């Protein structure tokens, strides 16, 4: 009886979205279809992540959780040794119909990522020599599994490039469910850090391998060692080089807190970051959704709406931040009663959404046009200043110093990207004027 109503609802929804495009000047049908799956995926993954965070906060001591976070941060900081920029390059290449880049990208990453394996093993050996067997064994495990996780997860970038958001989201949720549920069981029943690291590694690796080969079976991409694939390698290399500072800055705050304040304070800081980091992760995912669309446009096309979209992002980020500030105390009191001191930190950290949301759009605009010099300059400036300020402010003011440093970098980066965009637009206008004059002379 309700079945005939479904097509009617779909048609009315589509008509409304088409009507709203007059005012938003956005492809609302594309955003609704892709955004629905992304938002649904984010919501489910967030619930799973909150469940895992709850278990970590209530079933193991703060010292254990702090040490676990430190190990993950060390491994994350070494991730610059993997070919981490390949996913963005694959998404853009596939959006232009170059499906064969998927097996090519996997093969290259598996070779390159041996550097991570070597570095992590050497660091693990160092800790073994100093009789710290927990850190030593944990880093050895991560050294032999993370390179494969980093390579096989490229299937997600491929699916986004194909605009297959439904499959990407469903598989992402399933992989996340396997990881979070397995980790919850490990935290409750095993508790030992080395076992937690082993379970973390396998629960991430096995789903990635399975979904990679499932993607290959469905789309059957064939590598042809073409110019496009070599171009992908070059572009991915540039992005990976830029990610050196990104990876370091992403984890240096935890390393600083651990060394200056210890495991308990790192646990408190880690819990303060838990939900804000999930939300910031969603903004990056949403940025990857619009990347294929922006890749089909020119600088002139994007220029018409760049400032409007950026300030819309500021407004959305401010609303998300306000909502989180209001909700956070209730969340911590109900689910994380042992970490009530994390509330203030978490609320202030959420102010970064104001700049992170539009920053994701800006980054996608730069990447879509392969503005390598601009991307280099933006990334290098933001992440080097972040690393320096984390160390300096963390040493002077502890957790508050790290938080203030992060907010300052987000804010300055937002305005700096505006300046970089203006410089790129001027170059684009100048190049078009030159081409136009040359054409007029020829005619």
Secondary structure, 3 states (H helix, E strand, C coil): CCHHHHHHHHHHHHHHHHHHHHHHCCCHHHHHHHHHHHHHHHHHHHHHHHHHHHHHHHHCCHHHHHHHHHHHHHHHHHHHHCCCCHHHHHHHHHHCCCCCHHHHHHHHHHHHCHHHHHHHHHHHHHHHHCCCHHHHHHHHHHHHHHHHHHHHCHHHHHHHHCCCHHHHHHHHHHHHHHHHHHHHHHHHHCCCHHHHHHHHHHHHHHHHHHHHHHHHHHHCCCCCCCHHHHHHHHHHHHHHHHHHHHHHHHHHHHHHHHHHHCHHHHHHHHHHHHHHHHHHHHHHHHHHHHHHHHHCCCHHHHHCCHHHHHHHHHHHHHHHHHHHHHHHHHHHHHHCHHHCCHHHHHHHHHHHHHHHHHHHHHHHHHHHCCCHHHHHHHHHHHHHHHHHHHHHHHHHHHHHHHHHHHHHHHHHHHHHHHHHHHHHHHHHHHHHHHHHHHHHHHC
